[in-house]
Amino acid sequence: MNIPNMLSVLRIILIPFFILLLLPAGPGTVCVWPFVVFSLASITDFFDGYIARSTNQITKLGKLLDPIADKILTSAALIFLVQLQRAAAWIVIIIIAREFAVTGIRAMASAEGVVMPADRMGKYKMGALITAILMLLLDNRFWIFNWHILGTLSIWTAMILSVISGFQYIRRFVKEMDLV
C-alpha cells in the first residue's frame, strides 16, 4: 500500500475517534479535540491527493478510498453539527444529498467507461465545507473572534457551491452519456 492510500486509510480510522469525541458534546460545548481530529483528517485529505498526483501513485484503491473517506467524515461532522444546534438541518440535507447524487452519477458514468473527475467547483465546495465544519466545531463564547459567524457563512457558501457543482456534474453526465 502506498503512502497516499495509507493517508486515506488513516482518515477513515480517525472518523470513529472524531465521532467518539463528539458524543458527549452538547449545544455550547467547546469541541477542541474533535476540532483537532477533524483538522488532522482534513490535512490527510490534502496530502493524499497531492502526493498521489505529484509522485504518480494514483491507484484504483485510492480513487475508491479517498471519496468514501471524505463523504463519511464530512457527513458525520455535519450530522453532529445539527445535533449541536450549530448548523441548520435543511442545509446539511442539501449538502449530503448532493454528495449522494454526485457519487451515483460518477458511478453510473464509470460503469459506462466514462471518467468524471472532481471539478474545480467541487474542490471549492470542499474547502468551504471543511472551513465551515472547523469553525462551527468551535464554540464562539470562548474565543475573541466569533467563529460561528464565519462557520455559518462558510456552510452557506458550501451549500451554494454544492448545488452549483451538483448541477455541473449533471450537465456533464448528460453530455458525456449523450442523453440528450
ChimeraX attribute file (.defattr): number of C-alpha atoms within 10 A of each C-alpha:
attribute: neighborCount
match mode: 1-to-1
recipient: residues
	/A:1	8
	/A:2	13
	/A:3	13
	/A:4	26
	/A:5	24
	/A:6	15
	/A:7	23
	/A:8	28
	/A:9	17
	/A:10	16
	/A:11	26
	/A:12	19
	/A:13	13
	/A:14	18
	/A:15	22
	/A:16	13
	/A:17	15
	/A:18	20
	/A:19	17
	/A:20	12
	/A:21	16
	/A:22	23
	/A:23	12
	/A:24	9
	/A:25	15
	/A:26	14
	/A:27	12
	/A:28	15
	/A:29	16
	/A:30	16
	/A:31	18
	/A:32	15
	/A:33	15
	/A:34	23
	/A:35	20
	/A:36	14
	/A:37	18
	/A:38	25
	/A:39	16
	/A:40	14
	/A:41	23
	/A:42	19
	/A:43	13
	/A:44	20
	/A:45	20
	/A:46	13
	/A:47	15
	/A:48	23
	/A:49	19
	/A:50	15
	/A:51	17
	/A:52	17
	/A:53	12
	/A:54	9
	/A:55	9
	/A:56	9
	/A:57	17
	/A:58	18
	/A:59	14
	/A:60	9
	/A:61	11
	/A:62	22
	/A:63	14
	/A:64	12
	/A:65	19
	/A:66	21
	/A:67	16
	/A:68	14
	/A:69	21
	/A:70	20
	/A:71	15
	/A:72	15
	/A:73	21
	/A:74	21
	/A:75	17
	/A:76	16
	/A:77	24
	/A:78	27
	/A:79	17
	/A:80	20
	/A:81	21
	/A:82	16
	/A:83	17
	/A:84	17
	/A:85	14
	/A:86	21
	/A:87	22
	/A:88	16
	/A:89	15
	/A:90	11
	/A:91	17
	/A:92	21
	/A:93	15
	/A:94	14
	/A:95	26
	/A:96	20
	/A:97	15
	/A:98	19
	/A:99	19
	/A:100	12
	/A:101	16
	/A:102	22
	/A:103	16
	/A:104	12
	/A:105	19
	/A:106	20
	/A:107	15
	/A:108	16
	/A:109	17
	/A:110	12
	/A:111	10
	/A:112	10
	/A:113	10
	/A:114	14
	/A:115	14
	/A:116	17
	/A:117	10
	/A:118	13
	/A:119	12
	/A:120	10
	/A:121	16
	/A:122	20
	/A:123	14
	/A:124	16
	/A:125	24
	/A:126	17
	/A:127	15
	/A:128	22
	/A:129	24
	/A:130	21
	/A:131	20
	/A:132	25
	/A:133	25
	/A:134	24
	/A:135	22
	/A:136	28
	/A:137	28
	/A:138	23
	/A:139	18
	/A:140	17
	/A:141	13
	/A:142	12
	/A:143	9
	/A:144	7
	/A:145	10
	/A:146	15
	/A:147	20
	/A:148	21
	/A:149	14
	/A:150	16
	/A:151	24
	/A:152	19
	/A:153	15
	/A:154	23
	/A:155	27
	/A:156	20
	/A:157	17
	/A:158	25
	/A:159	23
	/A:160	16
	/A:161	21
	/A:162	27
	/A:163	17
	/A:164	16
	/A:165	22
	/A:166	21
	/A:167	15
	/A:168	16
	/A:169	23
	/A:170	16
	/A:171	13
	/A:172	14
	/A:173	20
	/A:174	14
	/A:175	11
	/A:176	14
	/A:177	14
	/A:178	8
	/A:179	8
	/A:180	6
